[in-house]
Amino acid sequence: MKLLLFRVLLKLQFWFRRTAAAHPQLVASAHGFDGVVRLLAGLGGDDATSLLVRTGARVGEGTRIVEGLVIRNAGTGFSHLAVGRDCHIGAQVFLDLAAPVNLGDRVTISMRVTVLTHTDVGDSRCGVPRQLAGVTIEDDAYIGAGATLLAGVKVGAGAVVAAGSLVHRDVPARTVVAGIPARPICSRRTATCSDGHGPLPA
């Protein structure tokens, strides 16, 4: 009996999330836009895409979003987010939408990547001035797990950012960067990198 009740509750939870994703304005009216942001973090696939599009984002066909997307500083909508076709956004990706984040086509953002678009620290009194700058990731770029992209950077077409890297400057097209801070280590036109690393994502 307990197992049956548990299954029913799981199905109701699933139904609620899908219904809420299709009607974000009702969620916002009941819980504010923060409620929509919290709902998004528990969605994946078509439900996450539907919610993003219904709240102002542009998401291309074939894009896959894994459950756990965290968005902050979105205001009252996701209009600062533009995602191209056939992209992949992995689990627990963090997007700061204080300024625009633009992804081209076939971009891969691996799990736990952080994308920041501003430099102040909220209501801190430390005196750091507020600066906003969008982030652009061009077609066919690959961002490795746990990487951080700082405000204002552009990752060029076909570039690779290695896992755990900190990107504070633009990454040229078809260049592989790695490290803290990220530095070029090779070109994707070559089979291996000059530092002895094996082949990287093609």
C-alpha angles and dihedrals in degrees: 000000000000091000091051091049090049091052091049091051091050091051091049090050091050091048092048093052093049091048092047091049089056092050108038092155089066091050090049093049091052101038106012123246089299086069089057090050091051091048091052091055089062096048134082139174120011093352092059091045092049092051093048093049093046090054099049108279123126113226123177126224118277095025115144122209120191119214116270104053108161120201126184136182093024095138107204100335147015097249091126090067122086120173124182131218126300096007126153122217111187133213120298096006112166118214122186107205099186083116130016123295112199124188122188126214122303093009117160119208108184126212121299096010114156122211115189126190102178137047107209121094103231114252095353114139095213093109100244106152119236112253125176127198130158126235124229126195111187131214119306095005119148122211112195126224117288095008120146124215116197128214117292100016126136121205108206127230113289094005123144125217109198120231115280095014125145111220114199099153135047116282114222119234117279092007126132115220129185141170142041102318096020115244131181112266102170147333125266087230089075126070095229137017124256092241091063099262115143126241116315128209111305 
